[in-house]
Amino acid sequence: MKSIRISIPNREGLSLSAKLELPIGEHPQAYAIFAHCFTCGKNLVAARNISMALTLERIAVVRFDFAGIGESDGEFFDSNFSTNVQDLMDVAAWMEANYEAPQLLIGHSLGGAAVLHAAAEIPSVKAVATIGAPSEPLHVKHLFGAIEDQIKSDGQAEILIAGRPFTLKRHFIDSIESVNLSQRIHNLGKALLVMHAPGDQVVGIENARQIYEAARHPKSFLTLDGADHLLTQKKDSLYAGRMIGNWVSRYLVLEEKVPVITDKQAVARIGAQGFVTEIRAGRHSFLADEPVSVGGDDLGPTPYDLLISGLGACTAMTMRMYADRKSWPVQEIRVHLQHEQVYDTDAHAADEKPRKIDQIERIIEIEGDLDEAQRNKLMEIADRCPVHRTLHNQLQIVTTQRHSS
């Protein structure tokens, strides 16, 4: 995804640090806002992965730091739940003025409570998704422990959250105590997706039940089984992002924008860091990457994985077409592939140094009531697949440079 650093002014004149994540082609079908968890910030890995998954569905995402958090202006002790909600509304207004009004709000933990509260104030919003959200913002009081009395008596106190010191003032407690979120949820009037991990040790699963019961339809619940509160495992945050993208397509007002991404069959784009590469082939988007062992994030197949996968798909399709044309009872075809470099055993010259060549091993399984002659014919047909022929023919790759506008 293409990430653009932006600065958004809030109503207090503070600059909110944000990132706009755009899908390949930079012509999204819809826009979303991601609100981070209590004291977390926009750069949490889970926020990045969820945004990446959504851009593959052509949904642009703005993830930002609330005032007093991360790279945004302001002091944490001046913020509270009400200012978080105001920041959300200010970000939405800025998006409408500069890009497009958001149709989707996503909130993680206390950010989930904030989007539930703010959604009614943002007319463009059609859907809300929460991840590990409390049913009331009052839930965060469990973090205060014994210092709550000190905050109320002295007006403020310092608290350690995930090893970092934060100063809380009395107005923060007053803010979360004054909110009746269940009534807001009942009157939401937007599609709602509640996502929660049954084993969440920070915000218990009973919060998800209370949110779901307070809401009216359309509402959905998705369990994040095995995940922790912060979705620290990459597979959990990517899963959450993909599921939000699939779910919300039913509720967004989508203009079928067919961007001029490329005048060729496919385009690949890589950003300033890492090896994650977005690929757009026709109307389909997917990722390529490298394994963690060589510095990648393992978020997609490697380039060689994609190469041999193309051969496997073409082999299977060609065999299927032939079997269908002959009306042969082929139930399933499985093509197993392995790429590696091996020494060329055909190099016989005594003075020739051993050299390596690329080899693709292809093993084909054919399931069906076929005789030996039919099976042999299908194996012969496998070698006629267009990709197989391309790899065996003399191949030219003509490379030119196109200057970006």
C-alpha positions, 0 to 999 in steps of 0.5 A: 500500500502507498502510505502518505504522511499527513497532518490534520488540524483538530478544533483545538488547533493541534496537529494530529499526525496521520497516515493515509494508506491508499490501494494500488492505483490510488483510486479507492472505492471508499475511505475508512478511519482507524482509531487506536487503542488506549495509549497505543498510537497509529503505528501499532503493527496491528493497525498497519496490517489491518490497513494493508488488508483493507487496501487490497479491498480498495478501501483507503484508510486514515490511521492517526494519533489522538492528541497527546499520543505518538507524533500528534501535538498536545499533552496526554494529560489534557486529553480524555474520551470526549477529546478523542471523539472530537478528534475522530470527528475532526479527522472525518471532516478533514477527509471530506474536505480533502479526499472523500468522507469516510464510510467506515469507522474501525476502532481498537479497544478504547478506540472502539468505544470512541468510534461507537460514540462518534459514528452518529455524529458523522453522517457519511458513516455507513458501518462501524467495526470494533476490535476488543472494545469495552462496552463502556469507556469506564472499563479502563478504570481497572488500569488505575488501581489504587491511584484513582483516589489520588487522582480524585483528591489531588487532581492528577496522578502518574500511571504506568501503562505497558511500562510507559508513564502517563499523567492522568487528570481528574477530567479524564475520569469525569469524561468516561464516567459521564458516557452512556455508550449502551444508549449510543449503541442502541441508537447507532443506526449503522451496520455494526461488526463486533470482533473480539477474542474469547481469551482477551485478558484486557477487555473480557469477552462479556463486553462484546456480548453487551455491545452486541445485545445493545445494538440493533440489526444489522449487526454481526459478531466475529470471534478472533479465537486464539488472538490476544488483545493487541493482535500481536500475531500477524495472522490475527490482524491480517485476518481481522482486516480481511474479514472487515473488508469482506463484511463491509462491502455489503453496506458501503455505497461503492462507485465502481471506479476502474482506475487507470493503474496500468495499460498492461496486464499487471502492475507491481508496486513496492514501498520505501521499506521492506519487501512487501509488494502489491500486485494488481492483475486485472481486477484482482489484488494480492501481495508478494513478499519474502520470508522472514529469514531474508528480511521479509514479513512473509505476508505473501508468496515469493516471486518464485512462488508466484512463477511456479503457481502460474505454471501449476494453475495453467497446467490444471486448467489445460488438463481440465479443459481437455478432460471436459471436452472429452467428457472424461470423469476427472474429479480433481487435478492436483499439481505439486511444484518445486523450484530449485537450482541444480547442477546441469548434468548435460554439461559433458565437456571436460573443460566445462565448469559445473554450472547450475540451472533452474529446475521446476519439479512438477508432480501431477495427481489425477483423481477420477475413474480413468484408464491408463491411456486416458491418464497418459493422454492427460499427462501429455496435455499437461506439457501443452499448457501455454505457460509451460510452452512459454517457459520452454520457448525462447523468452524476451524481456524488454525493459524500459523506464517510465517516468512518474508524473 
